[in-house]
Amino acid sequence: MEHFENPFHCSEVMSARVMENRQFFSDMLARARSHRFYSHPFVSPVDDATPSREFVSFVLTSMYKLVEPFTGLLCSLGGRAPSLRARFALMDNIYEEMGRGDLSSAHPSLYLRMLASIGVPQEAADASPALPAIRRINEHLRAVVERRPFAVACALLASAEAVIPAMFPVLADMARKAFHDIDMAFFDRHGPRDDGHSDDAAMLFAVSGERAHFAPAEAALLLDLDHRSDLFDAWMSRRPSGLLGAVHRPAQTAEAGT
């Protein structure tokens, strides 16, 4: 926890049941590494392609449809917390995501500021249609948060935060290459904290979960990764040329016809 004192005592988080839940979650993430999400060409670039501005703008604008509703999902999960302490622990994450009392620093606000710096105003971002894969990601997250046991929802949100280190560095690198003057506050603030947010949600899974939650939690994670892989497919299908966009290659390579 980054801002608030952990409401769970050491003896509680070291019980046999909690340790078993922690081990399951760790093993689940390790098994998930074999999913095609982690080896997808979008996150495994094979050259130093310079992406076109049009392509990067498309990717970043479409990504807003994932960023914008996430704080609402966290608040919905907080309303389902089985105890005051669980809600308090989750509030640490919500507090950070909502800007720590400064609305202009809320993560969706930082994202809009980034889009504005590349010429995409909020009106355009709001009006842009959500890609089908993004709709499926959001619908799946909301269904789990609202209808599945609290522990399963915590496991999924912890997993969703855990996949960001494979994704955000690629997006940030693309953004810097295509737009030298882009406002990077969102990536500077969001990315480094996601491991901590994942740990907090994993802790809530550990203290509230049971063995009966293991299978549905892993199924929810795998479906989430399926949808995120589909999103990578959709992004890749829009690239103009090369791996990530309009590629600037050395002259001898172009002359060789490769």
MARNU-8242 format. One record per residue (C-alpha): x, y, z; residue number from 1. Coordinates in steps of 0.02 Angstrom, whole numbers, plus 50000, padded with zeros to 5 digits. Layout:
BEGIN
<dose><east>X</east><north>Y</north><up>Z</up><num>NUM</num></dose>
...
This chain:
BEGIN
<dose><east>50000</east><north>50000</north><up>50000</up><num>1</num></dose>
<dose><east>50069</east><north>50169</north><up>49947</up><num>2</num></dose>
<dose><east>49970</east><north>50298</north><up>50045</up><num>3</num></dose>
<dose><east>49870</east><north>50213</north><up>50184</up><num>4</num></dose>
<dose><east>49922</east><north>50100</north><up>50326</up><num>5</num></dose>
<dose><east>49889</east><north>49917</north><up>50290</up><num>6</num></dose>
<dose><east>49735</east><north>49869</north><up>50392</up><num>7</num></dose>
<dose><east>49784</east><north>49685</north><up>50399</up><num>8</num></dose>
<dose><east>49902</east><north>49627</north><up>50536</up><num>9</num></dose>
<dose><east>50056</east><north>49523</north><up>50498</up><num>10</num></dose>
<dose><east>49981</east><north>49371</north><up>50584</up><num>11</num></dose>
<dose><east>49830</east><north>49380</north><up>50469</up><num>12</num></dose>
<dose><east>49928</east><north>49388</north><up>50307</up><num>13</num></dose>
<dose><east>50041</east><north>49246</north><up>50362</up><num>14</num></dose>
<dose><east>49906</east><north>49117</north><up>50399</up><num>15</num></dose>
<dose><east>49910</east><north>48950</north><up>50309</up><num>16</num></dose>
<dose><east>49757</east><north>48992</north><up>50204</up><num>17</num></dose>
<dose><east>49823</east><north>49161</north><up>50152</up><num>18</num></dose>
<dose><east>49993</east><north>49088</north><up>50107</up><num>19</num></dose>
<dose><east>49908</east><north>48954</north><up>50002</up><num>20</num></dose>
<dose><east>49807</east><north>49088</north><up>49912</up><num>21</num></dose>
<dose><east>49965</east><north>49190</north><up>49881</up><num>22</num></dose>
<dose><east>50054</east><north>49040</north><up>49810</up><num>23</num></dose>
<dose><east>49908</east><north>49002</north><up>49695</up><num>24</num></dose>
<dose><east>49905</east><north>49181</north><up>49631</up><num>25</num></dose>
<dose><east>50092</east><north>49180</north><up>49598</up><num>26</num></dose>
<dose><east>50081</east><north>49013</north><up>49508</up><num>27</num></dose>
<dose><east>49931</east><north>49073</north><up>49408</up><num>28</num></dose>
<dose><east>50029</east><north>49224</north><up>49344</up><num>29</num></dose>
<dose><east>50175</east><north>49111</north><up>49301</up><num>30</num></dose>
<dose><east>50062</east><north>48995</north><up>49201</up><num>31</num></dose>
<dose><east>49985</east><north>49143</north><up>49113</up><num>32</num></dose>
<dose><east>50156</east><north>49189</north><up>49042</up><num>33</num></dose>
<dose><east>50131</east><north>49054</north><up>48911</up><num>34</num></dose>
<dose><east>49979</east><north>49147</north><up>48843</up><num>35</num></dose>
<dose><east>50001</east><north>49224</north><up>48670</up><num>36</num></dose>
<dose><east>49976</east><north>49396</north><up>48748</up><num>37</num></dose>
<dose><east>50155</east><north>49393</north><up>48811</up><num>38</num></dose>
<dose><east>50234</east><north>49340</north><up>48646</up><num>39</num></dose>
<dose><east>50122</east><north>49443</north><up>48534</up><num>40</num></dose>
<dose><east>50217</east><north>49540</north><up>48399</up><num>41</num></dose>
<dose><east>50146</east><north>49702</north><up>48467</up><num>42</num></dose>
<dose><east>50245</east><north>49682</north><up>48629</up><num>43</num></dose>
<dose><east>50391</east><north>49590</north><up>48545</up><num>44</num></dose>
<dose><east>50455</east><north>49711</north><up>48413</up><num>45</num></dose>
<dose><east>50592</east><north>49638</north><up>48305</up><num>46</num></dose>
<dose><east>50663</east><north>49802</north><up>48238</up><num>47</num></dose>
<dose><east>50679</east><north>49984</north><up>48285</up><num>48</num></dose>
<dose><east>50535</east><north>50039</north><up>48176</up><num>49</num></dose>
<dose><east>50480</east><north>50219</north><up>48190</up><num>50</num></dose>
<dose><east>50291</east><north>50221</north><up>48202</up><num>51</num></dose>
<dose><east>50187</east><north>50343</north><up>48104</up><num>52</num></dose>
<dose><east>50098</east><north>50480</north><up>48200</up><num>53</num></dose>
<dose><east>49931</east><north>50424</north><up>48129</up><num>54</num></dose>
<dose><east>49955</east><north>50247</north><up>48193</up><num>55</num></dose>
<dose><east>50013</east><north>50301</north><up>48367</up><num>56</num></dose>
<dose><east>49869</east><north>50425</north><up>48379</up><num>57</num></dose>
<dose><east>49748</east><north>50286</north><up>48335</up><num>58</num></dose>
<dose><east>49820</east><north>50168</north><up>48465</up><num>59</num></dose>
<dose><east>49828</east><north>50296</north><up>48605</up><num>60</num></dose>
<dose><east>49655</east><north>50366</north><up>48569</up><num>61</num></dose>
<dose><east>49577</east><north>50194</north><up>48568</up><num>62</num></dose>
<dose><east>49668</east><north>50152</north><up>48730</up><num>63</num></dose>
<dose><east>49574</east><north>50293</north><up>48816</up><num>64</num></dose>
<dose><east>49419</east><north>50183</north><up>48812</up><num>65</num></dose>
<dose><east>49511</east><north>50065</north><up>48931</up><num>66</num></dose>
<dose><east>49583</east><north>50199</north><up>49044</up><num>67</num></dose>
<dose><east>49427</east><north>50304</north><up>49069</up><num>68</num></dose>
<dose><east>49310</east><north>50174</north><up>49149</up><num>69</num></dose>
<dose><east>49440</east><north>50089</north><up>49259</up><num>70</num></dose>
<dose><east>49417</east><north>50202</north><up>49410</up><num>71</num></dose>
<dose><east>49231</east><north>50165</north><up>49403</up><num>72</num></dose>
<dose><east>49268</east><north>49979</north><up>49408</up><num>73</num></dose>
<dose><east>49376</east><north>50004</north><up>49562</up><num>74</num></dose>
<dose><east>49238</east><north>50103</north><up>49648</up><num>75</num></dose>
<dose><east>49111</east><north>49967</north><up>49605</up><num>76</num></dose>
<dose><east>49227</east><north>49838</north><up>49680</up><num>77</num></dose>
<dose><east>49246</east><north>49944</north><up>49837</up><num>78</num></dose>
<dose><east>49058</east><north>49941</north><up>49858</up><num>79</num></dose>
<dose><east>49063</east><north>49751</north><up>49861</up><num>80</num></dose>
<dose><east>49204</east><north>49735</north><up>49986</up><num>81</num></dose>
<dose><east>49155</east><north>49611</north><up>50122</up><num>82</num></dose>
<dose><east>49229</east><north>49714</north><up>50264</up><num>83</num></dose>
<dose><east>49279</east><north>49891</north><up>50309</up><num>84</num></dose>
<dose><east>49462</east><north>49840</north><up>50310</up><num>85</num></dose>
<dose><east>49453</east><north>49767</north><up>50135</up><num>86</num></dose>
<dose><east>49369</east><north>49926</north><up>50074</up><num>87</num></dose>
<dose><east>49502</east><north>50031</north><up>50161</up><num>88</num></dose>
<dose><east>49642</east><north>49934</north><up>50077</up><num>89</num></dose>
<dose><east>49560</east><north>49955</north><up>49906</up><num>90</num></dose>
<dose><east>49540</east><north>50142</north><up>49939</up><num>91</num></dose>
<dose><east>49729</east><north>50161</north><up>49931</up><num>92</num></dose>
<dose><east>49722</east><north>50110</north><up>49748</up><num>93</num></dose>
<dose><east>49570</east><north>50218</north><up>49712</up><num>94</num></dose>
<dose><east>49651</east><north>50368</north><up>49799</up><num>95</num></dose>
<dose><east>49802</east><north>50355</north><up>49685</up><num>96</num></dose>
<dose><east>49702</east><north>50325</north><up>49527</up><num>97</num></dose>
<dose><east>49591</east><north>50475</north><up>49568</up><num>98</num></dose>
<dose><east>49739</east><north>50594</north><up>49583</up><num>99</num></dose>
<dose><east>49763</east><north>50595</north><up>49773</up><num>100</num></dose>
<dose><east>49639</east><north>50735</north><up>49795</up><num>101</num></dose>
<dose><east>49688</east><north>50830</north><up>49637</up><num>102</num></dose>
<dose><east>49565</east><north>50797</north><up>49496</up><num>103</num></dose>
<dose><east>49688</east><north>50859</north><up>49365</up><num>104</num></dose>
<dose><east>49807</east><north>50720</north><up>49420</up><num>105</num></dose>
<dose><east>49678</east><north>50580</north><up>49410</up><num>106</num></dose>
<dose><east>49743</east><north>50451</north><up>49289</up><num>107</num></dose>
<dose><east>49606</east><north>50480</north><up>49159</up><num>108</num></dose>
<dose><east>49643</east><north>50668</north><up>49169</up><num>109</num></dose>
<dose><east>49828</east><north>50636</north><up>49140</up><num>110</num></dose>
<dose><east>49784</east><north>50526</north><up>48992</up><num>111</num></dose>
<dose><east>49675</east><north>50662</north><up>48915</up><num>112</num></dose>
<dose><east>49817</east><north>50786</north><up>48941</up><num>113</num></dose>
<dose><east>49931</east><north>50668</north><up>48845</up><num>114</num></dose>
<dose><east>49805</east><north>50653</north><up>48703</up><num>115</num></dose>
<dose><east>49784</east><north>50841</north><up>48697</up><num>116</num></dose>
<dose><east>49972</east><north>50860</north><up>48678</up><num>117</num></dose>
<dose><east>49965</east><north>50758</north><up>48516</up><num>118</num></dose>
<dose><east>49816</east><north>50852</north><up>48449</up><num>119</num></dose>
<dose><east>49672</east><north>50742</north><up>48510</up><num>120</num></dose>
<dose><east>49549</east><north>50845</north><up>48614</up><num>121</num></dose>
<dose><east>49437</east><north>50765</north><up>48744</up><num>122</num></dose>
<dose><east>49285</east><north>50785</north><up>48632</up><num>123</num></dose>
<dose><east>49368</east><north>50679</north><up>48499</up><num>124</num></dose>
<dose><east>49426</east><north>50549</north><up>48625</up><num>125</num></dose>
<dose><east>49252</east><north>50536</north><up>48701</up><num>126</num></dose>
<dose><east>49170</east><north>50524</north><up>48530</up><num>127</num></dose>
<dose><east>49287</east><north>50392</north><up>48461</up><num>128</num></dose>
<dose><east>49203</east><north>50220</north><up>48452</up><num>129</num></dose>
<dose><east>49272</east><north>50084</north><up>48565</up><num>130</num></dose>
<dose><east>49356</east><north>49944</north><up>48471</up><num>131</num></dose>
<dose><east>49262</east><north>49777</north><up>48486</up><num>132</num></dose>
<dose><east>49407</east><north>49701</north><up>48585</up><num>133</num></dose>
<dose><east>49405</east><north>49847</north><up>48707</up><num>134</num></dose>
<dose><east>49218</east><north>49827</north><up>48730</up><num>135</num></dose>
<dose><east>49246</east><north>49644</north><up>48770</up><num>136</num></dose>
<dose><east>49383</east><north>49685</north><up>48896</up><num>137</num></dose>
<dose><east>49275</east><north>49812</north><up>48985</up><num>138</num></dose>
<dose><east>49119</east><north>49703</north><up>48982</up><num>139</num></dose>
<dose><east>49216</east><north>49557</north><up>49053</up><num>140</num></dose>
<dose><east>49295</east><north>49662</north><up>49190</up><num>141</num></dose>
<dose><east>49128</east><north>49736</north><up>49238</up><num>142</num></dose>
<dose><east>49039</east><north>49568</north><up>49238</up><num>143</num></dose>
<dose><east>49170</east><north>49494</north><up>49355</up><num>144</num></dose>
<dose><east>49173</east><north>49646</north><up>49469</up><num>145</num></dose>
<dose><east>48984</east><north>49654</north><up>49484</up><num>146</num></dose>
<dose><east>48933</east><north>49471</north><up>49481</up><num>147</num></dose>
<dose><east>49075</east><north>49360</north><up>49539</up><num>148</num></dose>
<dose><east>49140</east><north>49339</north><up>49717</up><num>149</num></dose>
<dose><east>49242</east><north>49485</north><up>49784</up><num>150</num></dose>
<dose><east>49400</east><north>49377</north><up>49791</up><num>151</num></dose>
<dose><east>49384</east><north>49327</north><up>49608</up><num>152</num></dose>
<dose><east>49361</east><north>49509</north><up>49557</up><num>153</num></dose>
<dose><east>49516</east><north>49557</north><up>49657</up><num>154</num></dose>
<dose><east>49616</east><north>49421</north><up>49572</up><num>155</num></dose>
<dose><east>49563</east><north>49483</north><up>49400</up><num>156</num></dose>
<dose><east>49601</east><north>49665</north><up>49437</up><num>157</num></dose>
<dose><east>49769</east><north>49616</north><up>49512</up><num>158</num></dose>
<dose><east>49804</east><north>49516</north><up>49354</up><num>159</num></dose>
<dose><east>49749</east><north>49661</north><up>49243</up><num>160</num></dose>
<dose><east>49873</east><north>49775</north><up>49332</up><num>161</num></dose>
<dose><east>50007</east><north>49641</north><up>49320</up><num>162</num></dose>
<dose><east>49999</east><north>49634</north><up>49129</up><num>163</num></dose>
<dose><east>50035</east><north>49820</north><up>49112</up><num>164</num></dose>
<dose><east>50225</east><north>49802</north><up>49124</up><num>165</num></dose>
<dose><east>50217</east><north>49701</north><up>48962</up><num>166</num></dose>
<dose><east>50111</east><north>49831</north><up>48875</up><num>167</num></dose>
<dose><east>50143</east><north>50008</north><up>48936</up><num>168</num></dose>
<dose><east>50330</east><north>50019</north><up>48897</up><num>169</num></dose>
<dose><east>50289</east><north>49978</north><up>48715</up><num>170</num></dose>
<dose><east>50155</east><north>50112</north><up>48709</up><num>171</num></dose>
<dose><east>50268</east><north>50239</north><up>48794</up><num>172</num></dose>
<dose><east>50411</east><north>50203</north><up>48674</up><num>173</num></dose>
<dose><east>50296</east><north>50221</north><up>48524</up><num>174</num></dose>
<dose><east>50228</east><north>50384</north><up>48592</up><num>175</num></dose>
<dose><east>50401</east><north>50459</north><up>48619</up><num>176</num></dose>
<dose><east>50462</east><north>50408</north><up>48447</up><num>177</num></dose>
<dose><east>50312</east><north>50476</north><up>48355</up><num>178</num></dose>
<dose><east>50283</east><north>50635</north><up>48458</up><num>179</num></dose>
<dose><east>50439</east><north>50713</north><up>48532</up><num>180</num></dose>
<dose><east>50339</east><north>50844</north><up>48629</up><num>181</num></dose>
<dose><east>50208</east><north>50725</north><up>48699</up><num>182</num></dose>
<dose><east>50155</east><north>50747</north><up>48880</up><num>183</num></dose>
<dose><east>50214</east><north>50586</north><up>48963</up><num>184</num></dose>
<dose><east>50149</east><north>50619</north><up>49139</up><num>185</num></dose>
<dose><east>50022</east><north>50478</north><up>49124</up><num>186</num></dose>
<dose><east>50154</east><north>50347</north><up>49084</up><num>187</num></dose>
<dose><east>50277</east><north>50421</north><up>49209</up><num>188</num></dose>
<dose><east>50147</east><north>50411</north><up>49348</up><num>189</num></dose>
<dose><east>50044</east><north>50260</north><up>49301</up><num>190</num></dose>
<dose><east>50166</east><north>50126</north><up>49246</up><num>191</num></dose>
<dose><east>50285</east><north>50123</north><up>49396</up><num>192</num></dose>
<dose><east>50140</east><north>50104</north><up>49518</up><num>193</num></dose>
<dose><east>50049</east><north>49961</north><up>49435</up><num>194</num></dose>
<dose><east>50153</east><north>49826</north><up>49516</up><num>195</num></dose>
<dose><east>50106</east><north>49898</north><up>49685</up><num>196</num></dose>
<dose><east>49923</east><north>49906</north><up>49638</up><num>197</num></dose>
<dose><east>49931</east><north>49726</north><up>49580</up><num>198</num></dose>
<dose><east>50010</east><north>49676</north><up>49746</up><num>199</num></dose>
<dose><east>49871</east><north>49763</north><up>49843</up><num>200</num></dose>
<dose><east>49734</east><north>49676</north><up>49746</up><num>201</num></dose>
<dose><east>49827</east><north>49511</north><up>49760</up><num>202</num></dose>
<dose><east>49834</east><north>49538</north><up>49949</up><num>203</num></dose>
<dose><east>49646</east><north>49562</north><up>49953</up><num>204</num></dose>
<dose><east>49624</east><north>49402</north><up>49853</up><num>205</num></dose>
<dose><east>49738</east><north>49313</north><up>49976</up><num>206</num></dose>
<dose><east>49646</east><north>49369</north><up>50132</up><num>207</num></dose>
<dose><east>49471</east><north>49345</north><up>50062</up><num>208</num></dose>
<dose><east>49490</east><north>49199</north><up>49942</up><num>209</num></dose>
<dose><east>49454</east><north>49014</north><up>49960</up><num>210</num></dose>
<dose><east>49506</east><north>48862</north><up>49859</up><num>211</num></dose>
<dose><east>49338</east><north>48868</north><up>49771</up><num>212</num></dose>
<dose><east>49391</east><north>49035</north><up>49696</up><num>213</num></dose>
<dose><east>49549</east><north>48967</north><up>49614</up><num>214</num></dose>
<dose><east>49472</east><north>48896</north><up>49454</up><num>215</num></dose>
<dose><east>49355</east><north>49043</north><up>49417</up><num>216</num></dose>
<dose><east>49496</east><north>49168</north><up>49451</up><num>217</num></dose>
<dose><east>49612</east><north>49082</north><up>49327</up><num>218</num></dose>
<dose><east>49473</east><north>49065</north><up>49197</up><num>219</num></dose>
<dose><east>49436</east><north>49252</north><up>49215</up><num>220</num></dose>
<dose><east>49619</east><north>49295</north><up>49191</up><num>221</num></dose>
<dose><east>49637</east><north>49188</north><up>49035</up><num>222</num></dose>
<dose><east>49482</east><north>49264</north><up>48956</up><num>223</num></dose>
<dose><east>49548</east><north>49438</north><up>48995</up><num>224</num></dose>
<dose><east>49713</east><north>49394</north><up>48908</up><num>225</num></dose>
<dose><east>49616</east><north>49326</north><up>48759</up><num>226</num></dose>
<dose><east>49527</east><north>49492</north><up>48740</up><num>227</num></dose>
<dose><east>49688</east><north>49592</north><up>48763</up><num>228</num></dose>
<dose><east>49774</east><north>49486</north><up>48631</up><num>229</num></dose>
<dose><east>49628</east><north>49523</north><up>48515</up><num>230</num></dose>
<dose><east>49659</east><north>49707</north><up>48548</up><num>231</num></dose>
<dose><east>49841</east><north>49687</north><up>48495</up><num>232</num></dose>
<dose><east>49778</east><north>49602</north><up>48337</up><num>233</num></dose>
<dose><east>49663</east><north>49749</north><up>48302</up><num>234</num></dose>
<dose><east>49803</east><north>49874</north><up>48329</up><num>235</num></dose>
<dose><east>49924</east><north>49777</north><up>48220</up><num>236</num></dose>
<dose><east>49796</east><north>49767</north><up>48080</up><num>237</num></dose>
<dose><east>49797</east><north>49957</north><up>48071</up><num>238</num></dose>
<dose><east>49984</east><north>49979</north><up>48053</up><num>239</num></dose>
<dose><east>50024</east><north>50064</north><up>47887</up><num>240</num></dose>
<dose><east>50184</east><north>49966</north><up>47855</up><num>241</num></dose>
<dose><east>50322</east><north>49879</north><up>47950</up><num>242</num></dose>
<dose><east>50293</east><north>49817</north><up>48126</up><num>243</num></dose>
<dose><east>50230</east><north>49973</north><up>48213</up><num>244</num></dose>
<dose><east>50203</east><north>50102</north><up>48078</up><num>245</num></dose>
<dose><east>50291</east><north>50192</north><up>47938</up><num>246</num></dose>
<dose><east>50466</east><north>50120</north><up>47952</up><num>247</num></dose>
<dose><east>50622</east><north>50222</north><up>47919</up><num>248</num></dose>
<dose><east>50754</east><north>50095</north><up>47867</up><num>249</num></dose>
<dose><east>50936</east><north>50116</north><up>47818</up><num>250</num></dose>
<dose><east>50961</east><north>50155</north><up>47634</up><num>251</num></dose>
<dose><east>51051</east><north>49991</north><up>47594</up><num>252</num></dose>
<dose><east>50907</east><north>49891</north><up>47668</up><num>253</num></dose>
<dose><east>50780</east><north>49981</north><up>47561</up><num>254</num></dose>
<dose><east>50888</east><north>49955</north><up>47407</up><num>255</num></dose>
<dose><east>50899</east><north>49770</north><up>47444</up><num>256</num></dose>
<dose><east>50710</east><north>49762</north><up>47432</up><num>257</num></dose>
<dose><east>50680</east><north>49700</north><up>47609</up><num>258</num></dose>
